[in-house]
Amino acid sequence: MRLFHRFTVVLAGCVAGIGVMAGPAVAQPGGQSVDAAGLTAGNTGSAVTSAKGLSAEEYWTPARMAEAIVAGPPRVTAGSTVEQRAPRPGPRGKVEGALPTVVSPKADIHTMSGRVFFVDDHGGDHSCSGSTVNSGGKRLVFTAGHCVHGGGSGRGWFDVNRWVFVPEYHGGSPFGTWNAYQLWTKTAWIDNANRAFDVAAVVMQPKDGVRIVDAVGGQGIRWGYGYGHGVHMFGYPADPPFDGSGLYYCSGTTWNEGGFPTLGCTMTGGASGGPWLAEYGVTFWAYLDGVNSWMFWDPDPTHVYKWQSPYFSYDTAGSLFDAVKDM
């Protein structure tokens, strides 16, 4: 292990760690709505107060954030098989990223990445990762589907009243805590926990009248670009040997395993939902080309050796983005 001023090489050529030092619109009451594209928006109630009378900011104290359990679908041991589905073909598409316009001229991987905290459908406190994405509405955070809904029979939406995104997290944030307005994911994830559709978009409430992309910037997004591309994947791993306090990344060239982009990486649970970025480093933003979804480990959960993302086709990410881009 070699130590640098701000960068720690955890596994040479595989994982490099980046230490990150560090009124609102109210959703209208409603239930679930499913459109023809196979998208579901859910749990759209008041995003200001919870059943216990605490705002999301009051609920998510630094101590509670530190104790949140990482969320994720089952880890997969070496040699195991999991249900896989090849993506359906569709058109290519991409949207450019954006600089912040209001709060700060700074925009980089730190400001546009963050930790997600939420209360799941069983009442437990959990964490994931996510990233802001530019859109007409300037209010989007993309993450994994299993960070907004349990997936499959008997599971439900997570509590939108306590779903928050903390950009540039390091035991807190210079940009504060941002509250969710609506949670969106694909119906195939909700109904069957089909991990080919394990992607979600969350529409965030403005904070002090400012939209989140205007405050911290937003990544671009693209879909339909295939496999074999160089990507950087980012996240806030929180299971040992990590502790959730810093932003880490892996980089490499993806390969196709059963229709899923795959990359070698040792990040552990808590990184779920973090961005896979194509063309990272070319400018201040890159293209979201996947999200951390499924990890494989051997011989125990502290020894993760690769991750997979849903394939970003129009069937998955493109239709989801189109459904929420102007909110």
C-alpha positions, -999 to 999 in steps of 0.1 A, spaced: 0 0 0 13 34 -10 1 66 6 -2 99 -13 -14 133 -2 -50 128 -11 -51 95 -29 -46 61 -14 -40 31 -37 -59 2 -21 -53 -23 -48 -29 -12 -76 -47 -12 -109 -81 -20 -94 -93 3 -66 -81 38 -58 -96 56 -28 -104 93 -29 -109 108 6 -135 135 5 -127 161 32 -145 178 38 -388 271 7 -388 235 -5 -414 221 -29 -438 196 -13 -448 164 -31 -485 161 -36 -502 131 -20 -506 101 -42 -501 64 -47 -483 46 -75 -486 52 -112 -473 29 -139 -469 40 -174 -465 21 -207 -427 22 -205 -427 0 -175 -418 27 -150 -432 31 -116 -431 62 -94 -440 55 -59 -444 66 -23 -452 102 -33 -465 117 -1 -453 147 19 -415 148 17 -412 172 46 -423 155 78 -423 118 88 -448 98 108 -428 106 139 -429 143 133 -392 147 124 -380 163 92 -355 142 72 -327 165 83 -337 161 120 -340 123 116 -306 118 99 -283 130 125 -245 124 120 -247 96 146 -276 79 127 -258 82 94 -227 66 109 -248 37 121 -268 31 90 -266 -4 76 -255 -8 40 -283 -18 15 -280 -42 -14 -293 -73 -31 -276 -106 -21 -239 -108 -26 -228 -136 -49 -201 -161 -40 -176 -173 -65 -190 -199 -88 -226 -191 -80 -252 -183 -107 -278 -156 -106 -308 -148 -128 -296 -129 -158 -314 -113 -187 -299 -98 -218 -311 -62 -225 -335 -55 -253 -319 -35 -282 -328 1 -286 -316 35 -298 -286 53 -285 -290 85 -266 -270 109 -244 -274 141 -225 -245 165 -216 -236 173 -180 -239 207 -164 -220 231 -141 -237 245 -110 -252 280 -116 -261 293 -81 -242 281 -51 -206 274 -62 -186 275 -95 -170 242 -84 -182 209 -99 -163 176 -99 -167 140 -90 -169 150 -53 -197 175 -56 -218 153 -80 -214 121 -59 -228 115 -25 -242 91 1 -278 81 1 -296 74 34 -331 60 38 -355 40 59 -365 8 40 -399 -10 39 -390 -30 70 -382 2 90 -344 -2 90 -319 26 85 -297 20 54 -272 37 31 -263 36 -6 -244 58 -30 -257 80 -59 -249 108 -83 -266 139 -96 -275 139 -133 -283 169 -155 -318 172 -169 -343 199 -178 -356 199 -143 -321 200 -127 -334 178 -98 -322 142 -105 -301 118 -85 -295 83 -101 -289 53 -79 -298 15 -79 -333 3 -78 -327 -16 -46 -319 18 -30 -356 29 -34 -376 -3 -34 -371 -38 -19 -379 -56 -51 -400 -87 -56 -431 -102 -39 -439 -88 -5 -415 -59 -7 -424 -22 -9 -413 13 -15 -388 29 10 -399 59 30 -397 90 7 -400 112 38 -366 99 50 -348 94 18 -319 119 15 -289 125 -6 -257 141 9 -233 153 -18 -196 154 -11 -201 133 20 -174 131 46 -192 128 80 -213 157 67 -213 179 37 -206 215 27 -238 213 7 -260 199 34 -287 172 32 -312 171 3 -347 156 6 -364 134 -20 -396 144 -37 -403 112 -57 -388 78 -61 -388 61 -95 -376 27 -107 -386 1 -133 -416 -21 -128 -395 -52 -135 -374 -45 -105 -405 -39 -83 -424 -70 -94 -396 -95 -98 -364 -80 -84 -351 -84 -119 -316 -70 -116 -314 -61 -153 -336 -32 -142 -320 -24 -109 -317 13 -116 -336 43 -100 -340 80 -105 -350 102 -75 -364 137 -80 -351 159 -53 -367 188 -35 -351 222 -39 -331 233 -9 -336 270 1 -351 275 -34 -321 260 -52 -322 229 -74 -296 203 -67 -279 204 -101 -277 242 -99 -260 238 -65 -234 210 -72 -235 203 -110 -247 172 -127 -232 143 -147 -243 136 -182 -260 103 -190 -260 79 -220 -275 46 -230 -271 21 -258 -233 22 -261 -225 -15 -256 -196 -31 -237 -159 -29 -237 -156 7 -227 -133 23 -202 -152 34 -171 -146 47 -136 -170 34 -110 -174 54 -78 -191 48 -44 -191 50 -7 -183 15 5 -192 10 41 -188 -27 49 -153 -37 61 -126 -29 54 -142 4 45 -163 26 68 -185 48 45 -165 80 52 -149 85 18 -155 83 -19 -136 55 -37 -133 44 -73 -123 15 -95 -114 19 -132 -110 -5 -161 -126 -18 -193 -160 -34 -189 -168 -69 -202 -201 -86 -209 -213 -113 -186 -248 -125 -196 -258 -90 -207 -243 -73 -177 -214 -48 -178 -188 -62 -154 -157 -47 -138 -132 -60 -113 -134 -41 -80 -130 -46 -43 -155 -20 -30 -179 -35 -5 -216 -28 4 -227 8 6 -212 15 -29 -245 3 -44 -260 30 -67 -227 48 -73 -220 59 -108 -202 41 -137 -188 70 -157 -176 69 -193 -152 95 -206 -143 105 -170 -115 131 -168 -122 146 -202 -141 175 -187 -156 184 -153 -185 159 -159 -187 125 -176 -215 102 -189 -234 80 -164 -232 46 -182 -242 24 -153 -247 21 -115 -232 -2 -89 -257 -30 -86 -244 -65 -78 -212 -76 -62 -194 -109 -61 -172 -121 -33 -150 -150 -23 -145 -165 3 -164 -140 25 -182 -107 21 -151 -86 29 -134 -100 -2 -154 -86 -31 -137 -90 -64 -161 -77 -91 -193 -57 -96 -220 -56 -123 -243 -29 -135 -276 -31 -154 -269 -26 -191 -279 10 -199 -302 6 -229 -333 27 -236 -352 -1 -221 -336 6 -188 -319 39 -182 -331 59 -213 -369 54 -207 -364 61 -170 -345 94 -177 -372 105 -202 -399 99 -176 -384 123 -151 -361 147 -170 -385 177 -169 -397 173 -133 
